Amino acid sequence: MTTSDTTVAVIGTGNIGGTVAGLLAAGGQDFLLAGRDLDTARKVAADLDGHAEVVSVDEAVDRAGVLVLAVWLDAFEQLIAQYGQRLGGKVIVDPTNPVGPDGAGGYQKVIGEQESSGQILAGLLPADASLVKAFGTLSAPTLSSAARQEPERAVLFYATDDQAAGDLVAGLIRLSGYEPVRVGGLDQSIRLEMFGDLHETAPWATPSPSPRP
C-alpha cells in the first residue's frame, strides 16, 4: 500500500500542521485537513491549490488511513482518549515535542528526562494502530525553507516499530521534499524530540542515525 491509495489527513492547522499541509500540497498529495476551527482550516486550504479537503476531526478520523496529528502533546492524548478504538488499524504520525515554557523565555520538558512522547503516545493507542515519529525534528520555518533542496535533498528523520507504516510515512516525507532516514524503532524517538541529538540538526548535514543502545 502506498500514499497514492491511502487517504491522508492532517489534523491541526498551527505552525507545524500548516507547514506540513503546504509541503504535501506542493508535492501533489491530496489530503483531508481538519482542526478545531474550521474557518482557520479553510483559510489554510485556500492556499493549497485544491489539494486539501476541509473536514471535521470526526470525519478525518473515520476516513483517513494515515493521520498526521500536528497538535500539542496534551491535545494528542485527548484525541486518543476521545477516539480510542476508532484509531485502530491506522498509521498515526507524531510530530510532538513534549515541552512547555520554562518561565525564562525558553522551553523545558513536560515529561521525564528520559521519557519520549512518541513512546508514551504509542502506549495509549489501540494495539493495532501504528505510530510513526516524524515531521517534528525541525522548526516550522526550517521545515518549510529546507524542503526541495537541489541537487541533494535535505534529510528528515523518522522512527517507528512498524516497517510498513514507516514506508508509508517515508513516502509522505519524499513528497514533502525531503529524503527520509529511519533512525530505528520508537525507542529512538527521544532523539528526534526537542533536546535529542537529532532534533534541529542541520538537515543538509547527515549525522549518523545509528540507533543508540
C-alpha positions, 0 to 999 in steps of 0.5 A: 500500500502506498500514499497514492491509495491511502487517504491522508489527513492532517489534523491541526492547522498551527505552525507545524500542521500548516507547514506540513499541509503546504509541503504535501500540497506542493508535492501533489498529495491530496489530503483531508485537513481538519482542526478545531476551527474550521474557518482557520482550516479553510483559510489554510486550504485556500492556499493549497491549490485544491489539494486539501479537503476541509473536514471535521476531526470526526470525519478525518478520523473515520476516513483517513488511513494515515493521520498526521496529528500536528497538535500539542502533546496534551491535545494528542492524548485527548484525541486518543482518549476521545477516539480510542478504538476508532484509531485502530488499524491506522498509521498515526504520525507524531510530530510532538515535542513534549515541552512547555515554557520554562518561565525564562523565555525558553522551553523545558520538558513536560515529561521525564528526562528520559521519557519520549512522547512518541513512546508514551503516545504509542502506549495509549493507542489501540494495539493495532494502530501504528505510530510513526515519529516524524515531521517534528525534528525541525522548526516550522520555518526550517521545515518549510525553507529546507524542503526541495533542496537541489541537487541533494535533498535535505534529510528528515528523520523518522522512527517507528516499530512498524516497517510498513507504516514507516514506508508509508510515512517515508513516502509522505516525507519524499513528497514533502521534499525531503529524503527520509532516514529511519533512525530505528524503532520508537525507542529512538524517538527521544532523539528526534524530540526537542533536546535529542541529538537529532532534533534541529540538526542541520538537515543538509548535514547527515549525522549518523542515525545509528540507533543508540543502545 
